Amino acid sequence: MMLFFEDLRKLEDRTIQLILRELEQEDLRLALKGADENLQEVIFKNMSQRAADSLKEDMELLVL
């Protein structure tokens, strides 16, 4: 079974939080860089404010 990044919108917050703990930050950073703003917000709201701010900053510095 394959999970697409867009499928995260359908998951409960607690499930998203569990998934985020298992992801490498570099993979998350790259994946979110190309995601739409609504999906980014789903991810950011399931992170601590500090982690979300750090990830946003890293994404701004990331050049694809």
Backbone atoms as SQL, in Angstrom:
CREATE TABLE atoms (id INTEGER PRIMARY KEY, chain TEXT, resi INTEGER, resn TEXT, atom TEXT, x REAL, y REAL, z REAL);
INSERT INTO atoms VALUES
  (1, 'A', 1, 'MET', 'N', 0.842, -1.172, 0.000),
  (2, 'A', 1, 'MET', 'CA', 0.000, 0.000, 0.000),
  (3, 'A', 1, 'MET', 'C', 0.892, 1.241, 0.000),
  (4, 'A', 2, 'MET', 'N', 0.550, 2.194, -0.832),
  (5, 'A', 2, 'MET', 'CA', 1.358, 3.387, -0.965),
  (6, 'A', 2, 'MET', 'C', 0.608, 4.586, -0.383),
  (7, 'A', 3, 'LEU', 'N', 1.307, 5.396, 0.379),
  (8, 'A', 3, 'LEU', 'CA', 0.743, 6.607, 0.951),
  (9, 'A', 3, 'LEU', 'C', 1.309, 7.789, 0.181),
  (10, 'A', 4, 'PHE', 'N', 0.420, 8.620, -0.316),
  (11, 'A', 4, 'PHE', 'CA', 0.847, 9.824, -1.010),
  (12, 'A', 4, 'PHE', 'C', 0.859, 10.985, -0.029),
  (13, 'A', 5, 'PHE', 'N', 1.691, 11.936, -0.281),
  (14, 'A', 5, 'PHE', 'CA', 1.825, 13.085, 0.595),
  (15, 'A', 5, 'PHE', 'C', 0.475, 13.769, 0.802),
  (16, 'A', 6, 'GLU', 'N', -0.321, 13.844, -0.237),
  (17, 'A', 6, 'GLU', 'CA', -1.641, 14.474, -0.158),
  (18, 'A', 6, 'GLU', 'C', -2.584, 13.706, 0.769),
  (19, 'A', 7, 'ASP', 'N', -2.341, 12.424, 0.974),
  (20, 'A', 7, 'ASP', 'CA', -3.195, 11.618, 1.859),
  (21, 'A', 7, 'ASP', 'C', -3.101, 12.055, 3.316),
  (22, 'A', 8, 'LEU', 'N', -2.073, 12.799, 3.653),
  (23, 'A', 8, 'LEU', 'CA', -1.912, 13.254, 5.030),
  (24, 'A', 8, 'LEU', 'C', -3.083, 14.125, 5.480),
  (25, 'A', 9, 'ARG', 'N', -3.717, 14.809, 4.537),
  (26, 'A', 9, 'ARG', 'CA', -4.870, 15.662, 4.865),
  (27, 'A', 9, 'ARG', 'C', -6.017, 14.858, 5.466),
  (28, 'A', 10, 'LYS', 'N', -6.086, 13.589, 5.149),
  (29, 'A', 10, 'LYS', 'CA', -7.190, 12.739, 5.589),
  (30, 'A', 10, 'LYS', 'C', -6.954, 12.123, 6.966),
  (31, 'A', 11, 'LEU', 'N', -5.736, 12.235, 7.471),
  (32, 'A', 11, 'LEU', 'CA', -5.383, 11.592, 8.733),
  (33, 'A', 11, 'LEU', 'C', -5.704, 12.481, 9.935),
  (34, 'A', 12, 'GLU', 'N', -5.900, 11.844, 11.064),
  (35, 'A', 12, 'GLU', 'CA', -6.107, 12.576, 12.308),
  (36, 'A', 12, 'GLU', 'C', -4.781, 13.201, 12.746),
  (37, 'A', 13, 'ASP', 'N', -4.889, 14.270, 13.524),
  (38, 'A', 13, 'ASP', 'CA', -3.690, 14.982, 13.973),
  (39, 'A', 13, 'ASP', 'C', -2.708, 14.072, 14.695),
  (40, 'A', 14, 'ARG', 'N', -3.194, 13.232, 15.568),
  (41, 'A', 14, 'ARG', 'CA', -2.308, 12.339, 16.336),
  (42, 'A', 14, 'ARG', 'C', -1.518, 11.416, 15.403),
  (43, 'A', 15, 'THR', 'N', -2.143, 10.936, 14.366),
  (44, 'A', 15, 'THR', 'CA', -1.468, 10.062, 13.406),
  (45, 'A', 15, 'THR', 'C', -0.391, 10.829, 12.654),
  (46, 'A', 16, 'ILE', 'N', -0.697, 12.053, 12.267),
  (47, 'A', 16, 'ILE', 'CA', 0.291, 12.889, 11.582),
  (48, 'A', 16, 'ILE', 'C', 1.489, 13.129, 12.493),
  (49, 'A', 17, 'GLN', 'N', 1.231, 13.391, 13.761),
  (50, 'A', 17, 'GLN', 'CA', 2.314, 13.620, 14.708),
  (51, 'A', 17, 'GLN', 'C', 3.219, 12.399, 14.834),
  (52, 'A', 18, 'LEU', 'N', 2.630, 11.217, 14.839),
  (53, 'A', 18, 'LEU', 'CA', 3.434, 9.986, 14.908),
  (54, 'A', 18, 'LEU', 'C', 4.295, 9.818, 13.659),
  (55, 'A', 19, 'ILE', 'N', 3.727, 10.130, 12.515),
  (56, 'A', 19, 'ILE', 'CA', 4.475, 10.033, 11.256),
  (57, 'A', 19, 'ILE', 'C', 5.625, 11.024, 11.252),
  (58, 'A', 20, 'LEU', 'N', 5.365, 12.250, 11.697),
  (59, 'A', 20, 'LEU', 'CA', 6.398, 13.285, 11.694),
  (60, 'A', 20, 'LEU', 'C', 7.593, 12.901, 12.558),
  (61, 'A', 21, 'ARG', 'N', 7.354, 12.166, 13.613),
  (62, 'A', 21, 'ARG', 'CA', 8.458, 11.733, 14.486),
  (63, 'A', 21, 'ARG', 'C', 9.402, 10.760, 13.788),
  (64, 'A', 22, 'GLU', 'N', 8.878, 10.049, 12.814),
  (65, 'A', 22, 'GLU', 'CA', 9.670, 9.026, 12.127),
  (66, 'A', 22, 'GLU', 'C', 10.403, 9.549, 10.891),
  (67, 'A', 23, 'LEU', 'N', 10.029, 10.722, 10.429),
  (68, 'A', 23, 'LEU', 'CA', 10.614, 11.263, 9.205),
  (69, 'A', 23, 'LEU', 'C', 11.950, 11.948, 9.466),
  (70, 'A', 24, 'GLU', 'N', 12.834, 11.823, 8.513),
  (71, 'A', 24, 'GLU', 'CA', 14.077, 12.584, 8.541),
  (72, 'A', 24, 'GLU', 'C', 13.724, 14.032, 8.197),
  (73, 'A', 25, 'GLN', 'N', 14.296, 14.976, 8.920),
  (74, 'A', 25, 'GLN', 'CA', 13.971, 16.388, 8.697),
  (75, 'A', 25, 'GLN', 'C', 14.322, 16.839, 7.278),
  (76, 'A', 26, 'GLU', 'N', 15.397, 16.343, 6.737),
  (77, 'A', 26, 'GLU', 'CA', 15.779, 16.713, 5.366),
  (78, 'A', 26, 'GLU', 'C', 14.731, 16.239, 4.374),
  (79, 'A', 27, 'ASP', 'N', 14.212, 15.038, 4.554),
  (80, 'A', 27, 'ASP', 'CA', 13.162, 14.527, 3.661),
  (81, 'A', 27, 'ASP', 'C', 11.896, 15.366, 3.781),
  (82, 'A', 28, 'LEU', 'N', 11.529, 15.710, 5.005),
  (83, 'A', 28, 'LEU', 'CA', 10.342, 16.528, 5.225),
  (84, 'A', 28, 'LEU', 'C', 10.526, 17.910, 4.603),
  (85, 'A', 29, 'ARG', 'N', 11.680, 18.484, 4.792),
  (86, 'A', 29, 'ARG', 'CA', 11.984, 19.807, 4.241),
  (87, 'A', 29, 'ARG', 'C', 11.838, 19.818, 2.721),
  (88, 'A', 30, 'LEU', 'N', 12.401, 18.822, 2.070),
  (89, 'A', 30, 'LEU', 'CA', 12.318, 18.741, 0.606),
  (90, 'A', 30, 'LEU', 'C', 10.891, 18.503, 0.139),
  (91, 'A', 31, 'ALA', 'N', 10.179, 17.638, 0.824),
  (92, 'A', 31, 'ALA', 'CA', 8.807, 17.320, 0.431),
  (93, 'A', 31, 'ALA', 'C', 7.891, 18.532, 0.607),
  (94, 'A', 32, 'LEU', 'N', 8.042, 19.237, 1.709),
  (95, 'A', 32, 'LEU', 'CA', 7.178, 20.388, 1.963),
  (96, 'A', 32, 'LEU', 'C', 7.499, 21.573, 1.067),
  (97, 'A', 33, 'LYS', 'N', 8.723, 21.656, 0.601),
  (98, 'A', 33, 'LYS', 'CA', 9.112, 22.769, -0.264),
  (99, 'A', 33, 'LYS', 'C', 8.221, 22.811, -1.504),
  (100, 'A', 34, 'GLY', 'N', 7.838, 21.647, -2.003),
  (101, 'A', 34, 'GLY', 'CA', 7.002, 21.587, -3.201),
  (102, 'A', 34, 'GLY', 'C', 5.520, 21.426, -2.928),
  (103, 'A', 35, 'ALA', 'N', 5.133, 21.392, -1.668),
  (104, 'A', 35, 'ALA', 'CA', 3.725, 21.180, -1.308),
  (105, 'A', 35, 'ALA', 'C', 2.977, 22.512, -1.289),
  (106, 'A', 36, 'ASP', 'N', 1.655, 22.427, -1.478),
  (107, 'A', 36, 'ASP', 'CA', 0.856, 23.649, -1.423),
  (108, 'A', 36, 'ASP', 'C', 0.734, 24.149, 0.019),
  (109, 'A', 37, 'GLU', 'N', 0.329, 25.398, 0.167),
  (110, 'A', 37, 'GLU', 'CA', 0.287, 26.037, 1.487),
  (111, 'A', 37, 'GLU', 'C', -0.665, 25.343, 2.451),
  (112, 'A', 38, 'ASN', 'N', -1.788, 24.837, 1.956),
  (113, 'A', 38, 'ASN', 'CA', -2.747, 24.158, 2.828),
  (114, 'A', 38, 'ASN', 'C', -2.140, 22.907, 3.444),
  (115, 'A', 39, 'LEU', 'N', -1.428, 22.150, 2.652),
  (116, 'A', 39, 'LEU', 'CA', -0.790, 20.941, 3.167),
  (117, 'A', 39, 'LEU', 'C', 0.336, 21.298, 4.137),
  (118, 'A', 40, 'GLN', 'N', 1.072, 22.340, 3.821),
  (119, 'A', 40, 'GLN', 'CA', 2.124, 22.786, 4.732),
  (120, 'A', 40, 'GLN', 'C', 1.528, 23.139, 6.093),
  (121, 'A', 41, 'GLU', 'N', 0.404, 23.816, 6.096),
  (122, 'A', 41, 'GLU', 'CA', -0.228, 24.196, 7.357),
  (123, 'A', 41, 'GLU', 'C', -0.692, 22.987, 8.161),
  (124, 'A', 42, 'VAL', 'N', -1.170, 21.943, 7.482),
  (125, 'A', 42, 'VAL', 'CA', -1.549, 20.706, 8.171),
  (126, 'A', 42, 'VAL', 'C', -0.343, 20.146, 8.915),
  (127, 'A', 43, 'ILE', 'N', 0.803, 20.184, 8.262),
  (128, 'A', 43, 'ILE', 'CA', 2.027, 19.671, 8.878),
  (129, 'A', 43, 'ILE', 'C', 2.483, 20.584, 10.019),
  (130, 'A', 44, 'PHE', 'N', 2.542, 21.886, 9.760),
  (131, 'A', 44, 'PHE', 'CA', 3.030, 22.825, 10.769),
  (132, 'A', 44, 'PHE', 'C', 2.182, 22.822, 12.032),
  (133, 'A', 45, 'LYS', 'N', 0.875, 22.662, 11.895),
  (134, 'A', 45, 'LYS', 'CA', 0.019, 22.688, 13.091),
  (135, 'A', 45, 'LYS', 'C', 0.199, 21.444, 13.955),
  (136, 'A', 46, 'ASN', 'N', 0.834, 20.422, 13.394),
  (137, 'A', 46, 'ASN', 'CA', 1.083, 19.195, 14.145),
  (138, 'A', 46, 'ASN', 'C', 2.513, 19.112, 14.664),
  (139, 'A', 47, 'MET', 'N', 3.200, 20.244, 14.641),
  (140, 'A', 47, 'MET', 'CA', 4.556, 20.349, 15.166),
  (141, 'A', 47, 'MET', 'C', 4.546, 21.395, 16.276),
  (142, 'A', 48, 'SER', 'N', 5.559, 21.363, 17.102),
  (143, 'A', 48, 'SER', 'CA', 5.703, 22.433, 18.079),
  (144, 'A', 48, 'SER', 'C', 5.979, 23.730, 17.316),
  (145, 'A', 49, 'GLN', 'N', 5.670, 24.844, 17.940),
  (146, 'A', 49, 'GLN', 'CA', 5.890, 26.144, 17.285),
  (147, 'A', 49, 'GLN', 'C', 7.358, 26.333, 16.933),
  (148, 'A', 50, 'ARG', 'N', 8.215, 25.920, 17.831),
  (149, 'A', 50, 'ARG', 'CA', 9.665, 26.053, 17.599),
  (150, 'A', 50, 'ARG', 'C', 10.111, 25.204, 16.404),
  (151, 'A', 51, 'ALA', 'N', 9.648, 23.967, 16.351),
  (152, 'A', 51, 'ALA', 'CA', 10.021, 23.073, 15.246),
  (153, 'A', 51, 'ALA', 'C', 9.465, 23.593, 13.928),
  (154, 'A', 52, 'ALA', 'N', 8.223, 24.079, 13.948),
  (155, 'A', 52, 'ALA', 'CA', 7.603, 24.602, 12.728),
  (156, 'A', 52, 'ALA', 'C', 8.356, 25.833, 12.232),
  (157, 'A', 53, 'ASP', 'N', 8.710, 26.729, 13.143),
  (158, 'A', 53, 'ASP', 'CA', 9.458, 27.934, 12.756),
  (159, 'A', 53, 'ASP', 'C', 10.814, 27.573, 12.172),
  (160, 'A', 54, 'SER', 'N', 11.473, 26.611, 12.780),
  (161, 'A', 54, 'SER', 'CA', 12.776, 26.174, 12.286),
  (162, 'A', 54, 'SER', 'C', 12.654, 25.561, 10.892),
  (163, 'A', 55, 'LEU', 'N', 11.642, 24.734, 10.702),
  (164, 'A', 55, 'LEU', 'CA', 11.428, 24.101, 9.402),
  (165, 'A', 55, 'LEU', 'C', 11.103, 25.143, 8.337),
  (166, 'A', 56, 'LYS', 'N', 10.262, 26.119, 8.672),
  (167, 'A', 56, 'LYS', 'CA', 9.927, 27.189, 7.723),
  (168, 'A', 56, 'LYS', 'C', 11.180, 27.958, 7.311),
  (169, 'A', 57, 'GLU', 'N', 12.014, 28.256, 8.279),
  (170, 'A', 57, 'GLU', 'CA', 13.256, 28.973, 7.990),
  (171, 'A', 57, 'GLU', 'C', 14.159, 28.155, 7.082),
  (172, 'A', 58, 'ASP', 'N', 14.304, 26.874, 7.386),
  (173, 'A', 58, 'ASP', 'CA', 15.127, 25.989, 6.554),
  (174, 'A', 58, 'ASP', 'C', 14.583, 25.900, 5.134),
  (175, 'A', 59, 'MET', 'N', 13.258, 25.870, 5.005),
  (176, 'A', 59, 'MET', 'CA', 12.641, 25.782, 3.683),
  (177, 'A', 59, 'MET', 'C', 12.906, 27.041, 2.870),
  (178, 'A', 60, 'GLU', 'N', 12.920, 28.196, 3.528),
  (179, 'A', 60, 'GLU', 'CA', 13.198, 29.450, 2.831),
  (180, 'A', 60, 'GLU', 'C', 14.622, 29.484, 2.295),
  (181, 'A', 61, 'LEU', 'N', 15.519, 28.834, 3.013),
  (182, 'A', 61, 'LEU', 'CA', 16.929, 28.831, 2.611),
  (183, 'A', 61, 'LEU', 'C', 17.228, 27.755, 1.572),
  (184, 'A', 62, 'LEU', 'N', 16.317, 26.810, 1.424),
  (185, 'A', 62, 'LEU', 'CA', 16.526, 25.685, 0.509),
  (186, 'A', 62, 'LEU', 'C', 16.350, 26.135, -0.930),
  (187, 'A', 63, 'VAL', 'N', 17.346, 25.863, -1.733),
  (188, 'A', 63, 'VAL', 'CA', 17.307, 26.193, -3.154),
  (189, 'A', 63, 'VAL', 'C', 17.184, 24.894, -3.927),
  (190, 'A', 64, 'LEU', 'N', 16.120, 24.792, -4.714),
  (191, 'A', 64, 'LEU', 'CA', 15.923, 23.584, -5.524),
  (192, 'A', 64, 'LEU', 'C', 16.438, 23.781, -6.910);
